[in-house]
Amino acid sequence: MKQLNHFLLLAFIAIMPLNVFSQVLVEAESFKTKGGWKLDHQAFPQIGSAYLLAHGSGRVVADAQTIVDFKEKGDYHVYVSTYNWTSPWYKGEGPGKFKIIVNGKPLENTLGSKGDKWEWQYAGKTNISSSSVKLVLRDLTGFEGRVDAIYFSKVKKTPPTGIKELESFRNKSLGYFKPKNGGEYDLVVVGGGVAGCCTALTAARYGLNVALVDNLPGVGGNHYLSVKMNGLLNKNLYPNVGNMLRQLSDLVIPSPEEYANEKHVEHFNGAGNVILKQRTSVELALFRKKVLESAGVKLFQSTHVYEAVANKGKIKSVQGKSLITGEPIVFNGRLFADCTGDGVVGYLVGADYRIGREARTVANESLAPEVADQKKMGSTLWWNVKKKDEKVSFPTLKEMPWAMQCSDEYFHDVCKGGWFWETGMTRDNALEMELVRDNLFRAIYGNWAYIKEHKNEEHLNEELNITSYIGMKRESRRLLGDIILNENDIRNRVKYPDASFTTTWPLDLHYATEDNAKYFPGWEWITKCDNDKKSSWVKPPYDVPYRVLYSRNIDNLFIGGRNMSVTHVALGTVRVQGTLGMAGEVIGMAANICIKHNAEPRDVYKKYLNELIESMKKGAPLE
């Protein structure tokens, strides 16, 4: 009988909520006041969550703080999920130091500077003497310290770190025992960049029930992150393709007479004028949100999709997680559009894809390498310097052994970063984005440290300002459709019966510069393009076939954005945002045809191509 009672007790304990034992989990992203700490999702593949980043450009950021409720008083052990971010390159103490402060008292240990992976570090012991306490994250350096979660427990036991175990631990601790139902939709668009916005708006204008799920706080993707929008709108085979992009950009839709002379958004080599109204990225994101929601699009922002369910080649649902609350949410749909840029949805359901450069033998492309490799275009951060009224100091390279060690032989004497401050050309920009971004931090900090130390008189009153911390990506996975567009299609101007949206950009491919590769092999951070060479230029425009916009092995998956079905070389022209927006409009039109005829994306080409052509001629409804 004693053994039976003991077994029942253990079983009861196993199903009790964690907080019964006064174990309290606080997700950093849930802090009410974040101070100077920034919400970052780029380690989601490693930890299954967003985290807070002390992004100070070398200056200590303001405290993050919140109030935490406790059901039991007493002594608690405190663990913090954090990461010594310089550990891939430097085995000594890292720069991301911070303290945990409970009711005004700093805990014993300084965190964030040791270890070599995301892990739970022991902050110390604290006594909780009231039902609610003030919890503070205090940055000590301004050099990118990071906090995922804080765990209070009366038992000194480290929480799990495995991605699946950690997710289960989070959900139980936060009381999320079942994902929230996000709704049933005709079309679920994942990825809220320009391509995803245009896809969602177009479909909604035809009356489809549409969800748009995005992991940024503002819609627009790279454009929200301040990447300029390129790609001509006035060279299309079907002039009315582009009207949704115009509406989302608050542009006037030209009359047929005005179309050929329309000012456009392409600015390459001074070829045109940026005509977007003078708004900040945040203001334009709010404008787009208003347009989307007025059309009936259900918008889910700061929501990261990380799971999907498919059966017999058809997606049933995708599951996201709120990057603010940590709550999982499921979206069910008839059709799905992967506009993530990383091919996230396709990857989760086993869609065919490529990453890196194809061998020349694959499509006989002149710009392809002889042997396939994992090289790709990388990601960028913006930075600049600000003039101050007083002298501004900065640590020396000797004080920053974790940074890129620039020297007289190699440094960049500049006060502003451009597109060519780019890294991650040999890394997986979908799964390793935190690592890629961190490498660019090292480059910016190391280069500026050298400038301040060796050219101090010229830069005496200048202060570093890294204006972005979310990497602006160019290339990762490319999902495969019934056609894989290649260089020869574009150069030879191959005409396909399903010609749809138009590309006008050159075959714009980026490579690490020779001198940067010499000094920083494997972790290059300055690139070049060959757009001044004739080999990069093709006679625009080129009309891209519809068949690059759906998966060849997942029946109800559209593929938009830069993860569409192209080779690495062909990606050089279609990847710019104006072009991707027009591709999104074509997807929205095709989705309408699918719902109307209970068809799949492939059927639009095989059975309903004339209907798609008529839709492209007319353009999507303007309201």
C-alpha positions as CSV (number, residue, x, y, z in Angstrom):
1,M,0.0,0.0,0.0
2,K,2.9,2.4,0.8
3,Q,4.4,1.7,-2.6
4,L,1.0,2.4,-4.3
5,N,0.6,5.7,-2.4
6,H,4.1,6.7,-3.2
7,F,3.4,6.0,-6.9
8,L,0.2,8.0,-6.9
9,L,2.0,10.9,-5.2
10,L,4.7,10.9,-7.9
11,A,2.0,10.8,-10.6
12,F,0.2,13.7,-9.0
13,I,3.4,15.7,-8.8
14,A,4.2,15.0,-12.4
15,I,1.0,16.7,-13.6
16,M,1.0,19.6,-11.3
17,P,1.9,23.1,-12.7
18,L,5.5,24.1,-12.0
19,N,4.5,27.1,-10.0
20,V,3.0,24.9,-7.3
21,F,6.6,24.5,-6.2
22,S,7.1,28.2,-6.5
23,Q,9.2,27.9,-9.6
24,V,8.7,31.1,-11.6
25,L,9.8,31.6,-15.2
26,V,10.1,35.1,-16.5
27,E,10.6,35.5,-20.3
28,A,12.8,38.5,-20.9
29,E,10.7,39.6,-23.9
30,S,7.7,40.0,-21.5
31,F,9.4,42.8,-19.5
32,K,7.1,45.8,-19.2
33,T,9.8,48.3,-19.6
34,K,12.7,47.2,-21.9
35,G,14.8,50.3,-21.4
36,G,17.6,50.2,-24.0
37,W,17.3,46.4,-24.5
38,K,16.1,45.4,-27.9
39,L,13.7,42.5,-28.8
40,D,15.6,40.0,-31.0
41,H,14.4,36.8,-32.6
42,Q,17.5,35.7,-34.5
43,A,18.4,32.8,-32.2
44,F,15.0,31.2,-32.5
45,P,16.4,28.1,-34.1
46,Q,18.7,27.6,-31.1
47,I,16.4,28.5,-28.2
48,G,12.8,28.6,-29.6
49,S,12.2,32.1,-28.3
50,A,13.0,35.7,-28.7
51,Y,15.4,37.4,-26.2
52,L,16.5,40.9,-25.2
53,L,19.7,42.4,-26.5
54,A,21.8,45.1,-24.9
55,H,22.5,46.8,-28.2
56,G,24.4,49.9,-27.1
57,S,27.2,50.3,-29.8
58,G,29.6,50.1,-26.9
59,R,27.6,52.3,-24.5
60,V,25.7,50.9,-21.5
61,V,22.0,50.7,-22.2
62,A,19.2,51.6,-19.8
63,D,17.8,49.0,-17.5
64,A,15.0,46.7,-18.5
65,Q,12.6,46.1,-15.6
66,T,9.3,44.4,-14.7
67,I,7.3,43.3,-11.7
68,V,7.1,39.6,-10.9
69,D,4.5,38.0,-8.7
70,F,5.4,35.2,-6.3
71,K,3.0,32.8,-4.5
72,E,5.5,31.8,-1.9
73,K,8.1,33.7,0.0
74,G,11.5,32.4,0.9
75,D,14.9,31.7,-0.7
76,Y,15.1,31.2,-4.4
77,H,17.9,30.1,-6.7
78,V,18.0,32.2,-9.9
79,Y,19.1,31.0,-13.3
80,V,19.4,33.0,-16.5
81,S,19.3,31.7,-20.1
82,T,22.1,33.7,-21.9
83,Y,24.9,33.3,-24.3
84,N,28.6,34.4,-24.5
85,W,28.2,35.6,-28.1
86,T,31.9,36.0,-28.9
87,S,32.7,32.4,-28.0
88,P,32.8,31.0,-31.6
89,W,35.9,33.2,-32.2
90,Y,37.4,34.0,-28.8
91,K,37.8,31.6,-25.9
92,G,38.4,34.2,-23.3
93,E,35.9,36.3,-21.4
94,G,33.2,37.8,-23.6
95,P,31.9,41.4,-23.6
96,G,28.2,40.9,-23.1
97,K,28.2,41.3,-19.3
98,F,25.1,42.0,-17.2
99,K,23.6,41.7,-13.8
100,I,20.3,40.6,-12.4
101,I,18.9,42.9,-9.7
102,V,16.0,41.8,-7.5
103,N,14.3,44.5,-5.4
104,G,17.3,46.7,-5.7
105,K,19.9,44.1,-4.8
106,P,22.3,42.8,-7.4
107,L,22.7,39.0,-7.4
108,E,26.1,37.6,-6.8
109,N,27.3,36.6,-10.3
110,T,28.0,38.6,-13.4
111,L,26.6,36.8,-16.4
112,G,26.9,36.6,-20.1
113,S,30.7,36.5,-20.5
114,K,31.4,32.8,-20.1
115,G,30.4,29.6,-21.8
116,D,30.2,28.7,-25.5
117,K,26.5,28.2,-26.2
118,W,23.1,29.3,-25.1
119,E,22.8,28.0,-21.6
120,W,21.4,28.5,-18.1
121,Q,23.9,30.4,-16.0
122,Y,23.5,30.6,-12.2
123,A,23.0,34.2,-11.1
124,G,22.8,33.5,-7.4
125,K,20.4,33.2,-4.5
126,T,17.8,35.7,-3.4
127,N,15.3,36.0,-0.7
128,I,11.7,36.9,-1.7
129,S,10.0,38.6,1.2
130,S,6.9,40.0,-0.6
131,S,4.3,38.8,-3.1
132,S,5.7,40.9,-5.9
133,V,9.2,42.0,-6.6
134,K,11.0,44.4,-9.0
135,L,13.2,42.5,-11.5
136,V,15.9,44.4,-13.4
137,L,18.3,43.5,-16.2
138,R,21.4,45.8,-15.9
139,D,23.7,46.0,-18.8
140,L,27.4,46.5,-17.9
141,T,29.1,47.1,-21.2
142,G,26.8,48.1,-24.1
143,F,28.4,45.3,-26.2
144,E,25.4,43.1,-27.1
145,G,24.7,41.1,-23.9
146,R,21.6,39.0,-24.2
147,V,19.0,37.5,-21.9
148,D,16.4,34.9,-22.9
149,A,14.7,34.1,-19.6
150,I,15.1,34.3,-15.8
151,Y,14.1,31.3,-13.7
152,F,13.4,31.4,-10.0
153,S,13.4,28.0,-8.1
154,K,13.5,26.9,-4.5
155,V,15.3,23.9,-5.8
156,K,18.8,24.4,-7.1
157,K,18.4,22.6,-10.4
158,T,19.4,23.9,-13.8
159,P,16.4,23.9,-16.3
160,P,16.7,22.0,-19.6
161,T,18.6,23.3,-22.6
162,G,17.6,20.9,-25.5
163,I,15.3,22.7,-27.9
164,K,12.3,20.4,-27.5
165,E,12.8,20.0,-23.7
166,L,13.1,23.7,-23.4
167,E,10.0,24.4,-25.3
168,S,8.0,22.0,-23.1
169,F,9.5,23.6,-20.0
170,R,8.5,27.1,-21.2
171,N,5.0,26.1,-22.1
172,K,4.3,24.4,-18.8
173,S,5.9,27.2,-16.8
174,L,3.8,29.8,-18.6
175,G,0.6,27.8,-18.6
176,Y,0.4,27.2,-22.4
177,F,-0.8,23.7,-22.5
178,K,-2.5,23.9,-25.9
179,P,-1.7,26.2,-28.8
180,K,-4.1,29.1,-29.4
181,N,-6.4,28.7,-32.4
182,G,-5.4,31.4,-34.8
183,G,-8.2,30.7,-37.2
184,E,-9.1,29.0,-40.5
185,Y,-8.1,30.7,-43.7
186,D,-8.3,30.4,-47.5
187,L,-4.7,31.6,-47.6
188,V,-2.1,31.8,-44.9
189,V,0.8,34.0,-45.9
190,V,4.0,33.6,-43.8
191,G,6.4,36.4,-44.1
192,G,5.4,40.1,-44.0
193,G,8.0,41.6,-46.3
194,V,7.0,43.5,-49.5
195,A,6.3,40.1,-51.2
196,G,4.1,38.9,-48.4
197,C,2.2,42.1,-48.1
198,C,1.5,42.2,-51.8
199,T,0.4,38.6,-51.7
200,A,-1.9,39.1,-48.8
201,L,-3.4,42.3,-50.1
202,T,-4.1,41.0,-53.6
203,A,-5.8,37.8,-52.3
204,A,-7.9,39.8,-49.8
205,R,-9.0,42.2,-52.5
206,Y,-10.5,39.2,-54.3
207,G,-12.4,38.4,-51.2
208,L,-10.3,35.6,-49.8
209,N,-10.0,35.1,-46.0
210,V,-6.3,35.8,-45.5
211,A,-3.9,35.7,-42.6
212,L,-0.5,37.4,-42.7
213,V,2.0,36.1,-40.1
214,D,5.3,37.9,-39.6
215,N,8.1,37.9,-37.0
216,L,8.9,41.7,-37.1
217,P,7.0,44.3,-35.2
218,G,6.3,46.3,-38.4
219,V,5.4,44.9,-41.9
220,G,7.7,45.4,-44.8
221,G,10.5,43.0,-44.1
222,N,13.9,44.3,-45.3
223,H,12.2,47.6,-46.3
224,Y,11.0,48.0,-42.7
225,L,14.7,47.5,-41.8
226,S,15.5,50.4,-44.1
227,V,16.7,48.6,-47.2
228,K,15.7,50.6,-50.3
229,M,13.1,49.2,-52.6
230,N,14.4,48.5,-56.1
231,G,12.9,47.1,-59.3
232,L,11.1,48.9,-62.1
233,L,7.3,48.9,-62.0
234,N,6.7,50.4,-65.4
235,K,8.2,47.8,-67.7
236,N,5.7,45.0,-67.1
237,L,4.2,42.7,-69.7
238,Y,1.0,43.4,-67.7
239,P,1.1,47.0,-66.6
240,N,-1.5,46.5,-63.9
241,V,0.7,44.1,-62.1
242,G,2.3,46.4,-59.5
243,N,-0.8,48.3,-58.5
244,M,-1.0,46.6,-55.0
245,L,2.6,47.5,-54.4
246,R,1.9,51.1,-55.4
247,Q,-1.0,51.2,-53.0
248,L,1.1,49.7,-50.2
249,S,3.8,52.3,-50.9
250,D,1.2,55.2,-51.2
251,L,2.1,55.8,-54.8
252,V,-0.3,57.1,-57.5
253,I,-1.4,54.4,-59.9
254,P,-0.6,55.8,-63.3
255,S,-3.0,56.0,-66.2
256,P,-2.1,54.1,-69.4
257,E,-0.9,57.3,-70.9
258,E,1.3,58.0,-67.9
259,Y,2.6,54.5,-67.4
260,A,5.7,54.5,-69.6
261,N,7.0,57.7,-68.0
262,E,6.1,56.8,-64.4
263,K,8.7,57.7,-61.9
264,H,9.8,54.5,-60.4
265,V,11.4,53.1,-57.3
266,E,14.6,51.8,-58.9
267,H,17.7,53.7,-58.0
268,F,20.5,51.5,-59.3
269,N,23.5,53.5,-60.7
270,G,21.3,56.7,-60.6
271,A,18.9,55.1,-63.1
272,G,15.8,56.5,-61.4
273,N,14.4,58.3,-58.4
274,V,13.1,56.8,-55.2
275,I,9.5,58.1,-55.2
276,L,8.4,56.8,-51.8
277,K,7.1,59.6,-49.7
278,Q,9.4,60.9,-47.0
279,R,8.3,58.6,-44.2
280,T,10.3,56.7,-41.7
281,S,10.3,52.9,-41.9
282,V,8.0,52.8,-38.9
283,E,5.6,55.3,-40.4
284,L,5.4,53.4,-43.7
285,A,4.9,50.1,-41.8
286,L,1.9,51.6,-40.0
287,F,0.6,52.8,-43.3
288,R,0.9,49.4,-44.8
289,K,-0.8,47.8,-41.8
290,K,-3.8,50.2,-42.2
291,V,-4.1,49.3,-45.9
292,L,-3.9,45.5,-45.2
293,E,-6.3,45.5,-42.4
294,S,-8.8,47.7,-44.3
295,A,-8.8,45.1,-47.0
296,G,-9.6,42.4,-44.4
297,V,-6.2,40.8,-43.9
298,K,-5.8,39.4,-40.4
299,L,-2.4,40.5,-39.4
300,F,-0.2,38.7,-36.8
301,Q,3.0,40.6,-36.1
302,S,5.9,39.6,-33.9
303,T,4.9,36.0,-34.5
304,H,7.6,33.5,-35.6
305,V,6.5,30.3,-37.4
306,Y,8.5,27.3,-36.4
307,E,6.3,24.2,-36.9
308,A,4.0,22.9,-39.6
309,V,1.8,19.9,-40.2
310,A,1.5,18.3,-43.7
311,N,-0.1,15.1,-44.9
312,K,0.4,13.5,-48.3
313,G,2.0,16.6,-49.8
314,K,-0.5,19.1,-48.4
315,I,0.0,21.5,-45.6
316,K,-2.8,21.5,-43.0
317,S,-1.4,24.1,-40.6
318,V,1.5,26.2,-39.4
319,Q,2.3,27.0,-35.8
320,G,3.9,30.3,-34.7
321,K,4.9,31.7,-31.4
322,S,4.3,35.2,-30.1
323,L,7.7,36.9,-29.6
324,I,6.1,39.0,-26.9
325,T,4.2,36.5,-24.8
326,G,5.7,33.2,-25.9
327,E,2.2,31.8,-26.6
328,P,2.0,29.3,-29.4
329,I,-0.7,29.8,-32.0
330,V,-1.9,27.6,-34.9
331,F,-3.1,28.8,-38.3
332,N,-5.1,26.4,-40.4
333,G,-5.4,27.0,-44.1
334,R,-6.5,25.8,-47.5
335,L,-3.5,27.4,-49.2
336,F,-0.1,28.6,-47.9
337,A,2.4,31.1,-49.3
338,D,6.0,31.0,-48.0
339,C,7.2,34.6,-48.3
340,T,9.7,34.3,-45.5
341,G,12.7,34.7,-47.7
342,D,14.2,31.7,-45.8
343,G,11.8,29.2,-47.2
344,V,10.8,28.4,-43.6
345,V,7.4,26.8,-44.3
346,G,8.7,24.7,-47.2
347,Y,11.7,23.6,-45.1
348,L,9.3,22.5,-42.2
349,V,7.2,20.4,-44.5
350,G,9.9,18.8,-46.6
351,A,9.6,20.9,-49.8
352,D,12.5,20.5,-52.2
353,Y,15.0,23.3,-51.9
354,R,18.6,24.3,-52.7
355,I,21.1,26.5,-50.8
356,G,24.3,27.8,-52.1
357,R,25.6,27.9,-55.6
358,E,24.8,25.2,-58.2
359,A,27.5,23.7,-60.3
360,R,27.9,25.0,-63.9
361,T,26.7,21.6,-65.2
362,V,23.3,22.0,-63.6
363,A,22.1,24.7,-66.0
364,N,25.2,25.6,-68.0
365,E,25.3,29.1,-66.4
366,S,28.3,31.1,-67.2
367,L,28.4,32.7,-63.8
368,A,28.1,29.4,-61.9
369,P,31.2,27.8,-60.4
370,E,32.6,24.5,-61.8
371,V,31.8,22.7,-58.5
372,A,28.7,23.4,-56.4
373,D,29.4,25.0,-53.0
374,Q,27.7,26.6,-50.1
375,K,28.7,30.2,-50.9
376,K,25.9,32.7,-51.1
377,M,25.2,36.4,-50.7
378,G,25.3,37.5,-47.1
379,S,23.6,39.9,-44.7
380,T,24.1,43.5,-43.8
381,L,23.8,45.9,-40.8
382,W,23.7,49.7,-41.1
383,W,26.0,51.8,-39.0
384,N,27.3,55.4,-38.9
385,V,28.9,57.8,-36.5
386,K,27.5,60.9,-34.8
387,K,29.4,64.1,-34.1
388,K,29.4,65.1,-30.5
389,D,30.3,68.3,-28.7
390,E,32.8,66.6,-26.5
391,K,35.6,64.0,-27.0
392,V,34.3,60.5,-27.3
393,S,36.4,57.5,-26.1
394,F,36.2,53.9,-27.3
395,P,38.0,50.7,-26.2
396,T,41.2,49.8,-28.0
397,L,41.6,46.6,-30.0
398,K,43.8,45.3,-27.2
399,E,40.9,45.7,-24.9
400,M,38.6,44.0,-27.4
401,P,40.4,40.8,-28.4
402,W,37.1,39.3,-29.5
403,A,36.6,41.9,-32.2
404,M,38.1,41.8,-35.7
405,Q,41.7,42.7,-35.3
406,C,42.1,45.4,-38.0
407,S,45.6,46.8,-38.6
408,D,47.6,49.2,-40.8
409,E,47.5,46.5,-43.5
410,Y,43.7,46.3,-43.4
411,F,41.0,48.6,-42.2
412,H,38.3,50.8,-43.7
413,D,38.7,54.5,-43.0
414,V,35.0,55.3,-43.2
415,C,32.3,56.7,-41.0
416,K,29.3,54.9,-42.5
417,G,28.5,51.3,-43.5
418,G,26.9,50.5,-46.9
419,W,25.5,47.5,-48.6
420,F,29.0,46.0,-48.9
421,W,29.4,45.6,-45.1
422,E,28.1,42.1,-45.6
423,T,28.9,38.8,-44.0
424,G,27.7,35.2,-43.7
425,M,28.6,34.2,-47.3
426,T,29.6,30.7,-46.2
427,R,27.0,30.3,-43.4
428,D,23.4,29.2,-43.3
429,N,21.6,32.6,-43.1
430,A,18.3,30.8,-42.2
431,L,19.5,28.7,-39.2
432,E,22.6,30.7,-38.1
433,M,21.5,34.3,-38.4
434,E,22.5,35.2,-34.9
435,L,26.1,34.0,-35.6
436,V,26.1,35.8,-38.9
437,R,24.9,39.1,-37.4
438,D,27.4,38.7,-34.5
439,N,30.3,38.4,-36.9
440,L,29.3,41.8,-38.4
441,F,29.2,43.3,-34.9
442,R,32.8,42.1,-34.5
443,A,33.8,43.7,-37.8
444,I,32.1,47.1,-37.0
445,Y,33.5,47.2,-33.5
446,G,37.0,46.1,-34.5
447,N,37.2,48.5,-37.5
448,W,36.0,51.5,-35.4
449,A,38.3,50.6,-32.5
450,Y,41.3,50.8,-34.9
451,I,40.1,54.1,-36.4
452,K,39.6,55.7,-33.0
453,E,43.0,54.5,-31.8
454,H,45.1,55.3,-34.8
455,K,43.2,58.2,-36.4
456,N,41.9,59.8,-33.3
457,E,42.5,63.4,-34.3
458,E,40.2,63.0,-37.3
459,H,37.5,61.3,-35.3
460,L,38.0,62.8,-31.8
461,N,34.4,63.8,-31.3
462,E,32.7,61.0,-33.2
463,E,30.6,58.3,-31.6
464,L,29.7,54.9,-33.1
465,N,26.1,54.2,-33.9
466,I,25.1,50.8,-35.1
467,T,21.6,51.6,-36.3
468,S,20.4,48.1,-36.9
469,Y,20.7,44.8,-35.2
470,I,18.4,42.6,-37.3
471,G,20.4,41.3,-40.2
472,M,19.2,42.3,-43.6
473,K,19.4,39.1,-45.6
474,R,19.9,38.5,-49.3
475,E,20.0,34.7,-49.7
476,S,19.3,31.5,-47.9
477,R,17.1,28.6,-49.1
478,R,15.5,28.6,-52.5
479,L,12.4,26.4,-52.8
480,L,12.0,24.5,-56.1
481,G,9.1,24.8,-58.4
482,D,8.1,23.2,-61.7
483,I,10.6,25.7,-63.3
484,I,13.9,26.7,-61.8
485,L,14.7,30.0,-63.4
486,N,18.3,30.2,-64.5
487,E,20.8,32.7,-66.0
488,N,20.2,31.4,-69.6
489,D,16.5,31.9,-69.4
490,I,17.1,35.6,-68.6
491,R,20.1,36.2,-71.0
492,N,18.3,34.4,-73.9
493,R,15.0,36.0,-73.1
494,V,13.2,32.6,-73.1
495,K,9.5,33.2,-73.5
496,Y,7.3,31.0,-71.4
497,P,3.5,30.8,-71.9
498,D,3.0,31.6,-68.2
499,A,5.1,34.8,-68.3
500,S,4.0,36.9,-65.3
501,F,5.8,39.5,-63.2
502,T,8.8,41.3,-64.6
503,T,12.4,41.6,-63.4
504,T,14.6,44.6,-64.4
505,W,17.6,44.3,-62.0
506,P,21.0,43.0,-63.2
507,L,22.4,39.7,-62.2
508,D,23.6,41.3,-59.0
509,L,25.7,38.8,-57.1
510,H,28.0,39.6,-54.2
511,Y,31.4,38.1,-53.3
512,A,33.9,38.8,-50.6
513,T,36.7,41.1,-51.7
514,E,40.1,39.4,-52.2
515,D,41.8,41.5,-49.6
516,N,39.1,41.0,-46.9
517,A,39.2,37.2,-47.6
518,K,43.0,37.3,-47.3
519,Y,42.9,38.8,-43.8
520,F,39.6,37.2,-42.5
521,P,39.2,33.9,-44.3
522,G,35.9,32.2,-43.6
523,W,34.5,35.2,-41.8
524,E,34.7,37.9,-44.5
525,W,32.8,41.1,-44.0
526,I,33.4,43.3,-47.0
527,T,31.9,42.4,-50.4
528,K,31.9,43.5,-53.9
529,C,29.6,43.1,-56.9
530,D,30.4,43.0,-60.6
531,N,27.6,45.2,-61.8
532,D,30.1,47.3,-63.7
533,K,30.9,44.3,-65.9
534,K,28.9,43.4,-68.9
535,S,28.5,39.9,-67.6
536,S,26.2,41.1,-64.9
537,W,23.9,43.0,-67.2
538,V,21.0,41.6,-69.1
539,K,18.7,43.6,-71.4
540,P,15.6,44.3,-69.2
541,P,12.9,43.6,-68.7
542,Y,12.5,39.8,-68.4
543,D,9.0,38.3,-67.8
544,V,9.3,35.5,-65.2
545,P,7.1,32.4,-65.6
546,Y,4.4,31.8,-63.0
547,R,5.8,28.3,-62.4
548,V,8.6,29.6,-60.2
549,L,6.0,30.6,-57.7
550,Y,4.8,27.2,-56.3
551,S,6.4,24.2,-54.9
552,R,7.0,21.2,-57.1
553,N,6.3,18.7,-54.3
554,I,4.0,20.4,-51.8
555,D,0.7,20.7,-53.5
556,N,-0.8,23.7,-51.8
557,L,2.3,25.8,-51.2
558,F,3.0,29.0,-53.1
559,I,6.6,30.3,-52.9
560,G,7.2,34.0,-53.0
561,G,9.9,36.4,-51.9
562,R,13.6,35.6,-52.5
563,N,13.0,31.9,-51.7
564,M,11.3,31.5,-55.1
565,S,12.4,28.8,-57.6
566,V,15.5,30.2,-59.1
567,T,19.2,29.3,-59.3
568,H,21.7,31.3,-57.2
569,V,22.7,33.3,-60.3
570,A,19.1,34.1,-61.3
571,L,18.4,35.2,-57.7
572,G,20.7,38.1,-58.5
573,T,18.0,39.8,-60.5
574,V,14.7,38.7,-59.0
575,R,15.6,39.3,-55.3
576,V,14.9,43.1,-55.1
577,Q,11.8,44.2,-53.3
578,G,9.9,45.9,-56.1
579,T,10.2,42.8,-58.2
580,L,9.2,40.5,-55.3
581,G,6.1,42.7,-54.6
582,M,4.9,42.1,-58.2
583,A,5.5,38.4,-57.8
584,G,3.4,38.5,-54.7
585,E,0.5,40.0,-56.6
586,V,0.6,37.2,-59.1
587,I,0.5,34.7,-56.2
588,G,-2.6,36.5,-54.8
589,M,-4.3,36.2,-58.2
590,A,-3.4,32.5,-58.5
591,A,-4.7,31.9,-55.0
592,N,-8.0,33.4,-55.9
593,I,-8.3,31.0,-58.9
594,C,-7.4,28.1,-56.7
595,I,-10.2,28.9,-54.2
596,K,-12.7,29.6,-56.9
597,H,-12.1,26.2,-58.6
598,N,-11.0,24.2,-55.6
599,A,-7.7,23.8,-57.4
600,E,-4.0,23.7,-56.5
601,P,-1.3,26.1,-57.6
602,R,-0.1,23.8,-60.3
603,D,-3.6,23.5,-61.7
604,V,-3.5,27.3,-62.4
605,Y,-0.9,26.7,-65.0
606,K,-2.3,23.4,-66.3
607,K,-6.0,24.2,-66.4
608,Y,-6.6,27.9,-65.7
609,L,-3.7,29.8,-67.3
610,N,-6.0,31.9,-69.4
611,E,-7.8,33.0,-66.3
612,L,-4.5,34.0,-64.7
613,I,-3.5,36.0,-67.7
614,E,-6.8,37.8,-67.7
615,S,-6.3,38.6,-64.0
616,M,-2.9,40.0,-64.7
617,K,-4.2,42.1,-67.5
618,K,-6.9,43.6,-65.4
619,G,-4.9,43.8,-62.2
620,A,-6.2,43.1,-58.7
621,P,-9.3,45.0,-57.5
622,L,-8.2,48.4,-56.2
623,E,-10.6,48.3,-53.3
